[in-house]
Amino acid sequence: MFSDRVLMGPGPSNPYPEVVSAFTRPLLGHLDPEFLEVLDETCDRLRAVYRTSNSLTLPVSGTGSAGMEAAFVNLVGPGDVAVVGVNGLFGERMCEVAARLGAEVVRVDAPWGEPLDPVALVEAHPSPAVIALVHAETSTGVRNDVEDVARGKGDALLLVDAVTSLGGIPFDADLWGVDLAYSGTQKCLGVPPGLSPLTVGPQARARLKQRPSSWYLDLGLIAHYVEGAGGRTYHHTAPVSMIFALHAGLGVLLQEGLEGSWARHEACGRALQAGLEKLGFELVAPAAHRLPQLTTVWVPDDLGGLSEADVRATLLQRYGIEIGAGVGVMAGRAWRIGCMGHTARPRNVELLLGALEEVLGR
Ligand code: PLP
């Protein structure tokens, strides 16, 4: 039986119908000229969504974490200094990935639920190889100010996690001066999980590690297949159906227009947040850095005798709505409610608010 879930967790979001149809497209070989045309167009569409002219812009085979690994393994090696902003789970993960590569990790922490201080990031070390931060912290619902870090980064390469931001809030890789960014398909792009759109700017490209410690994620090797310079050479078998799906999702997004998609996410997120406050919920993130596409609320003390897990289970079982639990220091204390991709529609906001009102008897 097909599920009719409304996916309002931190991810995945509901895919666009055009994306679902794309999965039924007959399979092509990954070196078939017809497929390579779709791949090239997908990379063009990614350049449009990232707002970049970076030639090396591609969907990495794997989820958002594969993009994170690819970013670090190609830019950071033993002894390199990596300044990492940490105000949530995914900043923590960046530290772990960089440390495993032997980097000297310089952490710049902010409390979970607060934004990072851009000045602290750019002043943390006199000559880091990279400064890395998460644009939209999915664990807390906080937006970090990438532009301000980009302005002060000096010679360091700026590495940005755009997993939850791309397509949902403004991201302007070239205008801001982002050297490398990666994302995920399952959030604001409205495509199931499985690929990590990644873009590499000229300065980062010039500093890509030769023979990085991952063969699979070696961007220098993958570039031969994606860019096709001197003929396409096989690196690994491209996940053809996922690329069809991403191609379709990006088509929907660009037809709506980036500004249109940002405005839709903004309108739905703010309506949800206003509705939650009206129901008596306290929002976690401060207003100036509150993401529209991912809202965190503190779980109220009085849930009418239910546990927080009971409430989420009831929403799922009775109403078919998934919301996310808190993680890390917010486990059991907060809920994370996504409004991303195809899910970001007024009807879903109303459905959730109505369901919460009924379950909590407010
Ligand atoms: N970075 C951020 C900000 C995320 O929200 C996520 C996943 O939710 C990831 C990285 C990891 O992505 P994935 O779970 O697709 O591997």
Boltz pocket constraint, residues with backbone or C-beta under 6 A from the ligand:
constraints:
  - pocket:
      binder: B
      contacts: [[A, 10], [A, 11], [A, 63], [A, 64], [A, 65], [A, 66], [A, 68], [A, 90], [A, 134], [A, 136], [A, 137], [A, 138], [A, 139], [A, 161], [A, 163], [A, 164], [A, 184], [A, 193]]
      max_distance: 6.0
